[in-house]
């Protein structure tokens, strides 16, 4: 669908990450005159230093695990010595080559995205952008940001992302104490990586480096890995971590990290210390909203600096929208992209469907992966929703047996009485792909019977989804009115 205007609408966007990129493409498609200001490169940190390189690293770790576990499937690798005696080779990781490749992939993705914008007619300014009131953007360009380019616009979009949070007692130095954006400078696998923080970022990197051969200690201030996630999923991941040799310190708060010259020392709140070769600080992020003119333009923010937005990505100023990790919405690249498109559709009068958090599919790229959508089992226990749960182990699936998959499960959440699918969790390889049919069911309000009637390939991992749906054919009527 396209829109026509008496005169071209002017759209200015600060930040070329997933939100800004999609906003620019959508605006150009609708015939607007679009200017994008980006300081790091199209794609932003999500592409250049975060999502693309980190998931590329995880893919390498998955390949290493597949090679190491091939013997379970009857595949054995041998080399011969001078006498013809077979030797079993070791799996070796050339981290310098790995990091060079993944940073190259990130830059290539950024270049491809830039080319798409140029092809769509988007004007791109390389520089630091800030709001100049509610009707213009000023871009600082040139050496040292000494040159300025002012762009007036009818609609403005702020998509400036977020940066790793830093603790005063554990300042990253880029050598031994690192943020996740600094990991890619390492030339060799760390001898002993201490990961502080057991949220999504901490768990993903702990999983990856364990599978790449590093000794890993994961420091968690909570009683489980991935606090707030499905407890069964966290338990599977903790079991896999323990089996892989990882040390998990639960209910342990890190107070200090020091570079000792040839290693790091992490001090916990209870006085214990941990010695390692490197330390990854994964303690959250802060929005890049300081000093970009939000207050002067009248845009409301939270105490943490996040921009308040509604379900169509609109801020407190009617013609200013915001997308991505700098907002109060869910910090996911896919959400940022959807916010960017939704905001532009709303601003330019196209059809818009307000975002609903309960319909967002999310994935944690550990090994195994953990994918979720909609309501979860804890919501039923907490009394937030009337629902029933069906959980099937992935190991019972015939394709999983063929592939040697031992860990994971499919869990479906449905309403009592109607059987409408309202959520799900999948733990296993490629859970990020397997969650899709459940996400469709949640979005389209399908029942377990409707989903179970869809044919799946036999044998396939997706068959576990329909198996779980079929197992819920008889759902006891709700004792109270449905929400």
C-alpha positions as CSV (number, residue, x, y, z in Angstrom):
1,X,0.0,0.0,0.0
2,X,1.2,3.5,-0.7
3,X,0.1,7.0,0.2
4,X,0.1,10.2,-1.8
5,X,0.5,13.7,-0.4
6,X,0.0,17.2,-1.8
7,X,3.6,17.8,-1.0
8,X,6.2,15.2,0.1
9,X,6.3,14.7,3.9
10,X,9.7,15.3,5.4
11,X,11.0,12.6,7.7
12,X,14.3,12.9,9.7
13,X,15.7,10.0,11.6
14,X,18.4,9.9,14.2
15,X,20.1,6.5,14.4
16,X,20.4,3.9,11.7
17,X,19.9,0.7,13.7
18,X,17.1,-1.7,13.1
19,X,14.4,0.8,14.1
20,X,15.8,3.8,12.2
21,X,16.6,1.6,9.1
22,X,13.1,0.2,8.9
23,X,11.6,3.6,9.5
24,X,13.6,5.1,6.7
25,X,12.6,2.3,4.2
26,X,8.9,2.6,5.2
27,X,8.9,6.4,4.9
28,X,10.6,6.2,1.5
29,X,8.1,3.6,0.3
30,X,5.3,5.9,1.3
31,X,6.8,8.7,-0.8
32,X,8.3,10.8,2.0
33,X,11.5,12.8,1.7
34,X,13.8,11.0,4.1
35,X,17.1,11.9,5.9
36,X,18.9,9.5,8.2
37,X,21.7,10.6,10.5
38,X,24.0,7.8,11.8
39,X,27.3,8.1,13.5
40,X,28.6,4.5,13.5
41,X,27.2,3.0,10.3
42,X,23.9,1.8,9.0
43,X,22.7,-1.0,11.1
44,X,24.0,0.7,14.3
45,X,25.4,-1.2,17.2
46,X,22.9,-4.1,16.6
47,X,24.7,-5.0,13.3
48,X,28.2,-3.7,13.9
49,X,29.0,-4.6,17.5
50,X,26.1,-6.5,19.0
51,X,23.5,-8.9,17.4
52,X,25.2,-9.8,14.1
53,X,28.8,-10.5,15.5
54,X,27.5,-12.1,18.7
55,X,25.2,-14.5,16.9
56,X,28.0,-15.3,14.3
57,X,30.3,-16.2,17.2
58,X,27.5,-18.4,18.6
59,X,27.2,-20.1,15.2
60,X,30.9,-20.9,15.4
61,X,30.5,-22.3,18.9
62,X,27.6,-24.5,17.7
63,X,29.8,-25.8,14.8
64,X,32.5,-26.7,17.3
65,X,30.0,-28.6,19.5
66,X,28.6,-30.4,16.4
67,X,32.1,-31.6,15.5
68,X,33.0,-32.7,19.0
69,X,29.7,-34.6,19.3
70,X,29.8,-36.2,15.9
71,X,31.1,-39.5,17.4
72,X,27.8,-40.0,19.1
73,X,26.3,-40.3,15.6
74,X,29.0,-42.7,14.5
75,X,31.1,-40.1,12.7
76,X,34.8,-40.3,13.8
77,X,37.6,-38.1,12.7
78,X,41.1,-39.5,12.6
79,X,44.5,-38.5,11.4
80,X,47.5,-40.9,10.8
81,X,51.0,-40.6,12.2
82,X,54.1,-41.6,10.3
83,X,53.5,-45.3,11.0
84,X,49.9,-45.2,9.8
85,X,48.5,-45.4,13.4
86,X,45.2,-43.5,13.6
87,X,45.2,-40.4,15.9
88,X,42.1,-38.6,17.0
89,X,42.6,-34.9,16.3
90,X,41.6,-32.1,18.6
91,X,39.0,-29.4,17.7
92,X,41.0,-26.1,17.6
93,X,39.5,-22.6,17.5
94,X,41.4,-19.8,15.8
95,X,39.7,-17.0,17.6
96,X,41.5,-14.3,15.7
97,X,40.2,-15.7,12.4
98,X,36.8,-16.2,13.9
99,X,36.6,-12.6,15.1
100,X,37.9,-11.3,11.8
101,X,35.2,-13.2,9.9
102,X,32.3,-12.1,12.1
103,X,33.4,-8.4,12.1
104,X,33.6,-8.7,8.3
105,X,30.1,-10.2,8.1
106,X,28.8,-7.3,10.3
107,X,30.4,-4.7,8.1
108,X,29.1,-6.4,5.0
109,X,25.6,-6.5,6.5
110,X,25.9,-2.8,7.3
111,X,27.0,-2.0,3.7
112,X,24.1,-4.0,2.3
113,X,21.7,-2.1,4.5
114,X,23.2,1.2,3.4
115,X,22.9,0.2,-0.3
116,X,19.2,-0.6,0.3
117,X,18.6,2.9,1.8
118,X,20.4,4.6,-1.0
119,X,18.5,2.6,-3.6
120,X,15.2,3.7,-1.9
121,X,16.3,7.4,-2.2
122,X,17.1,8.0,1.5
123,X,19.7,10.7,2.2
124,X,22.3,9.5,4.7
125,X,24.4,11.9,6.8
126,X,27.3,10.4,8.7
127,X,27.5,12.2,12.0
128,X,26.1,12.6,15.4
129,X,22.5,13.7,15.4
130,X,20.4,15.6,17.9
131,X,17.0,17.2,18.0
132,X,16.7,20.9,17.4
133,X,13.3,21.4,18.9
134,X,10.3,19.4,17.7
135,X,10.8,20.2,14.0
136,X,14.4,19.7,13.0
137,X,17.5,17.6,13.5
138,X,21.1,18.9,13.6
139,X,23.9,16.6,12.5
140,X,27.4,17.2,13.6
141,X,29.8,16.2,10.8
142,X,33.3,16.8,9.7
143,X,36.5,16.3,11.7
144,X,35.7,16.5,15.4
145,X,32.1,17.2,14.7
146,X,32.9,20.8,13.8
147,X,30.5,21.0,10.8
148,X,26.7,21.1,11.2
149,X,23.9,20.2,8.9
150,X,20.3,21.2,10.0
151,X,17.4,19.2,8.6
152,X,13.9,20.4,9.0
153,X,11.2,17.7,9.1
154,X,7.5,17.1,9.7
155,X,8.1,13.8,11.4
156,X,11.1,12.8,13.5
157,X,12.2,9.4,14.6
158,X,14.7,8.8,17.4
159,X,16.4,5.4,17.3
160,X,19.7,5.9,19.1
161,X,20.0,2.5,20.8
162,X,21.8,1.7,24.0
163,X,25.4,1.0,25.3
164,X,26.8,-1.5,27.8
165,X,26.3,-0.4,31.4
166,X,29.5,0.2,33.3
167,X,30.2,-0.1,37.0
168,X,32.5,2.4,38.7
169,X,34.2,-0.5,40.5
170,X,34.6,-2.6,37.4
171,X,35.6,-0.2,34.6
172,X,36.2,-2.0,31.3
173,X,39.7,-1.5,30.0
174,X,39.4,-3.4,26.7
175,X,42.2,-5.8,27.7
176,X,41.1,-7.9,30.7
177,X,37.8,-6.4,31.8
178,X,35.5,-6.2,28.8
179,X,32.0,-5.2,27.6
180,X,30.4,-7.4,25.0
181,X,31.4,-4.9,22.3
182,X,35.1,-5.4,23.2
183,X,35.2,-9.2,23.0
184,X,36.1,-9.2,19.4
185,X,39.6,-7.9,19.9
186,X,40.7,-11.1,21.7
187,X,43.2,-13.1,19.7
188,X,42.9,-16.4,21.6
189,X,40.3,-18.2,23.6
190,X,40.4,-16.9,27.1
191,X,41.9,-19.4,29.6
192,X,39.3,-18.6,32.2
193,X,36.4,-16.2,31.4
194,X,34.4,-14.8,34.3
195,X,31.0,-13.6,33.2
196,X,29.3,-11.2,35.5
197,X,25.6,-11.1,34.9
198,X,23.3,-14.1,34.1
199,X,20.7,-12.3,31.9
200,X,20.4,-12.9,28.2
201,X,23.8,-11.4,27.2
202,X,25.7,-13.1,30.0
203,X,24.1,-16.4,29.4
204,X,24.7,-16.3,25.6
205,X,28.4,-15.5,25.9
206,X,28.9,-17.9,28.7
207,X,27.4,-20.6,26.6
208,X,29.4,-19.7,23.5
209,X,32.8,-19.4,25.1
210,X,32.3,-22.7,27.1
211,X,31.6,-24.4,23.8
212,X,34.6,-22.8,22.2
213,X,36.8,-24.4,24.9
214,X,37.2,-21.7,27.6
215,X,36.8,-22.4,31.3
216,X,33.8,-20.2,32.3
217,X,32.5,-19.0,35.6
218,X,29.1,-17.4,35.5
219,X,28.3,-15.0,38.4
220,X,24.6,-14.6,39.0
221,X,23.0,-12.3,41.6
222,X,19.8,-14.3,41.3
223,X,18.9,-17.9,42.2
224,X,18.8,-19.0,38.6
225,X,20.3,-18.3,35.2
226,X,18.0,-16.0,33.1
227,X,16.0,-14.6,36.0
228,X,12.4,-13.9,34.9
229,X,12.5,-16.6,32.2
230,X,10.7,-19.9,32.3
231,X,12.0,-21.9,35.3
232,X,12.0,-25.2,33.4
233,X,14.0,-23.6,30.6
234,X,16.5,-22.2,33.0
235,X,16.9,-25.6,34.7
236,X,17.7,-27.2,31.4
237,X,20.3,-24.6,30.6
238,X,21.9,-24.9,34.0
239,X,22.1,-28.7,33.6
240,X,23.8,-28.2,30.2
241,X,26.2,-25.6,31.6
242,X,27.2,-28.0,34.5
243,X,27.7,-30.9,32.1
244,X,30.0,-28.7,30.0
245,X,32.1,-27.8,33.0
246,X,30.9,-24.3,33.7
247,X,30.9,-23.0,37.3
248,X,27.7,-21.2,38.2
249,X,27.7,-19.0,41.3
250,X,24.1,-18.3,42.2
251,X,23.0,-15.5,44.6
252,X,26.5,-14.0,44.2
253,X,26.8,-10.3,43.6
254,X,30.0,-9.0,42.1
255,X,31.2,-5.8,43.7
256,X,34.6,-5.2,42.0
257,X,36.7,-6.4,39.1
258,X,40.4,-5.6,38.9
259,X,43.0,-6.1,36.2
260,X,45.9,-7.8,37.9
261,X,48.3,-7.5,35.0
262,X,48.2,-11.1,33.9
263,X,44.6,-11.8,34.8
264,X,41.5,-10.5,36.6
265,X,40.2,-10.7,40.1
266,X,36.5,-10.4,40.8
267,X,35.4,-9.7,44.4
268,X,32.0,-10.8,45.5
269,X,29.8,-9.0,48.1
270,X,30.4,-11.8,50.6
271,X,34.2,-11.3,50.4
272,X,35.0,-14.3,48.1
273,X,37.3,-13.7,45.2
274,X,37.5,-15.3,41.8
275,X,40.7,-15.3,39.7
276,X,40.5,-15.6,35.9
277,X,42.2,-14.5,32.7
278,X,39.4,-12.2,31.5
279,X,36.1,-10.8,32.8
280,X,33.0,-10.0,30.8
281,X,30.7,-7.4,32.4
282,X,27.2,-8.1,31.2
283,X,25.2,-6.0,33.7
284,X,22.7,-4.4,31.4
285,X,22.6,-1.4,29.2
286,X,21.9,2.3,29.3
287,X,20.0,4.3,26.5
288,X,22.1,6.7,24.3
289,X,19.7,9.5,25.0
290,X,21.9,12.0,26.9
291,X,22.7,15.2,25.1
292,X,20.5,14.8,22.0
293,X,18.0,17.5,22.8
294,X,15.1,15.4,24.0
295,X,14.3,17.6,27.0
296,X,14.5,20.8,25.0
297,X,12.1,19.3,22.4
298,X,9.7,18.3,25.1
299,X,10.1,14.5,24.8
300,X,9.4,12.7,28.1
301,X,11.9,10.2,29.4
302,X,12.1,8.0,32.5
303,X,14.7,8.4,35.3
304,X,16.9,5.8,33.5
305,X,16.8,8.0,30.3
306,X,14.5,5.8,28.3
307,X,12.1,7.5,26.0
308,X,8.4,6.9,26.9
309,X,6.5,5.7,23.9
310,X,3.0,4.3,23.3
311,X,2.0,1.2,21.3
312,X,2.5,3.0,18.0
313,X,6.0,4.3,19.0
314,X,4.8,7.8,19.6
315,X,6.5,10.0,22.2
316,X,4.9,12.8,24.3
317,X,5.5,15.1,21.3
318,X,2.9,14.3,18.6
319,X,5.3,14.4,15.6
320,X,8.2,12.7,17.3
321,X,8.5,8.9,17.4
322,X,11.1,6.6,18.9
323,X,12.1,3.0,18.4
324,X,14.5,0.4,19.8
325,X,16.5,0.0,23.0
326,X,16.3,3.7,23.8
327,X,12.6,3.4,24.5
328,X,10.5,1.9,27.3
329,X,9.4,-1.0,25.0
330,X,10.9,-4.4,24.7
331,X,14.7,-4.2,23.9
332,X,14.8,-6.5,20.9
333,X,16.1,-5.9,17.4
334,X,12.9,-7.3,15.9
335,X,10.8,-5.0,18.1
336,X,12.9,-2.0,17.1
337,X,12.2,-2.8,13.4
338,X,8.5,-3.2,14.0
339,X,8.4,0.1,16.1
340,X,10.2,1.9,13.3
341,X,7.7,0.8,10.7
342,X,4.7,1.2,13.0
343,X,5.7,4.8,13.9
344,X,6.1,5.8,10.3
345,X,2.8,4.2,9.2
346,X,1.0,6.0,12.0
347,X,2.7,9.4,11.2
348,X,2.0,9.2,7.5
349,X,-1.5,7.9,7.7
350,X,-1.1,4.3,6.6
351,X,-2.8,1.3,8.2
352,X,-1.3,0.6,11.6
353,X,-1.7,-2.1,14.1
354,X,-0.5,-1.1,17.6
355,X,2.2,-3.3,19.1
356,X,1.2,-5.8,21.8
357,X,3.9,-7.1,24.1
358,X,2.2,-10.5,24.6
359,X,2.5,-11.3,20.9
360,X,6.3,-10.7,20.6
361,X,8.4,-13.8,20.0
362,X,11.8,-13.7,21.6
363,X,14.8,-16.0,21.5
364,X,17.9,-16.5,23.7
365,X,20.8,-17.9,21.6
366,X,22.3,-20.2,24.1
367,X,23.0,-23.8,23.3
368,X,20.2,-25.1,23.5
369,X,18.2,-22.0,22.4
370,X,15.3,-20.8,24.4
371,X,12.3,-19.2,22.5
372,X,9.2,-17.7,24.1
373,X,6.0,-16.0,23.0
374,X,2.9,-14.8,24.8
375,X,1.8,-15.8,28.3
376,X,4.0,-18.2,30.3
377,X,3.4,-20.8,32.9
378,X,4.4,-18.5,35.7
379,X,1.6,-16.2,34.7
380,X,-0.8,-19.0,35.4
381,X,0.7,-19.8,38.8
382,X,0.6,-16.1,39.6
383,X,-3.1,-15.9,38.8
384,X,-2.7,-13.5,35.9
385,X,-4.4,-15.8,33.4
386,X,-6.5,-18.9,33.4
387,X,-4.7,-21.5,31.4
388,X,-3.5,-25.0,31.0
389,X,0.0,-26.2,30.2
390,X,1.3,-29.1,28.1
391,X,5.0,-29.9,28.1
392,X,6.6,-32.6,25.9
393,X,10.3,-33.5,26.1
394,X,12.1,-32.9,22.8
395,X,14.1,-36.1,23.2
396,X,10.8,-38.1,22.5
397,X,10.6,-36.6,19.0
398,X,11.9,-39.1,16.3
399,X,13.9,-36.5,14.4
400,X,15.5,-35.4,17.7
401,X,16.6,-39.0,18.3
402,X,18.1,-39.1,14.8
403,X,20.0,-35.9,15.5
404,X,21.2,-37.0,18.9
405,X,19.3,-34.2,20.7
406,X,18.9,-35.0,24.4
407,X,17.9,-31.7,26.0
408,X,14.9,-29.5,25.6
409,X,11.1,-29.4,25.4
410,X,8.1,-27.9,23.8
411,X,5.6,-26.2,26.2
412,X,2.2,-24.9,25.1
413,X,0.0,-22.5,27.0
414,X,-3.7,-22.5,26.2
415,X,-6.8,-20.9,27.7
416,X,-9.0,-23.1,29.8
417,X,-12.3,-23.9,28.1
418,X,-11.7,-22.5,24.6
419,X,-8.3,-24.0,24.0
420,X,-7.0,-20.8,22.4
421,X,-3.2,-20.8,22.2
422,X,-1.9,-17.9,24.3
423,X,1.8,-18.7,24.7
424,X,4.6,-21.2,24.5
425,X,8.2,-21.9,25.3
426,X,10.6,-24.1,23.3
427,X,14.0,-25.2,24.4
428,X,16.2,-26.9,21.8
429,X,18.3,-26.4,18.7
430,X,16.8,-23.8,16.4
431,X,14.1,-22.9,18.9
432,X,14.1,-19.5,17.2
433,X,12.7,-21.1,14.1
434,X,10.4,-23.6,15.9
435,X,8.6,-20.9,17.9
436,X,7.1,-19.4,14.7
437,X,4.0,-21.6,14.4
438,X,3.2,-20.9,18.0
439,X,3.7,-17.2,17.4
440,X,1.3,-17.3,14.5
441,X,-1.3,-19.2,16.7
442,X,-1.0,-16.5,19.4
443,X,-1.3,-13.7,16.9
444,X,-4.3,-15.2,15.0
445,X,-5.9,-16.6,18.2
446,X,-5.9,-20.1,16.9
447,X,-7.0,-23.0,19.1
448,X,-4.9,-26.1,19.8
449,X,-7.2,-28.1,17.6
450,X,-6.8,-25.8,14.7
451,X,-3.0,-25.9,15.0
452,X,-3.0,-29.7,15.4
453,X,-4.8,-30.1,12.1
454,X,-2.0,-28.5,10.2
455,X,0.3,-31.1,8.6
456,X,3.9,-31.3,9.6
457,X,6.6,-33.2,7.9
458,X,7.5,-36.6,9.5
459,X,10.0,-36.8,10.9
460,X,10.6,-33.2,12.0
461,X,11.3,-31.2,15.1
462,X,8.2,-29.2,14.3
463,X,6.2,-32.3,14.9
464,X,6.7,-31.8,18.6
465,X,4.6,-28.6,18.4
466,X,1.6,-30.5,16.8
467,X,2.1,-33.4,19.2
468,X,1.7,-31.0,22.1
469,X,-1.3,-29.4,20.6
470,X,-3.0,-32.8,20.0
471,X,-2.3,-33.7,23.6
472,X,-4.4,-30.7,24.6
473,X,-7.4,-31.7,22.6
474,X,-9.5,-32.2,25.8
475,X,-9.2,-29.0,27.9
476,X,-11.2,-28.8,31.1
477,X,-13.7,-25.9,31.1
478,X,-12.7,-22.8,32.9
479,X,-14.1,-22.4,36.4
480,X,-14.2,-18.6,36.0
481,X,-14.9,-16.2,33.1
482,X,-12.0,-16.0,30.7
483,X,-10.0,-12.7,30.7
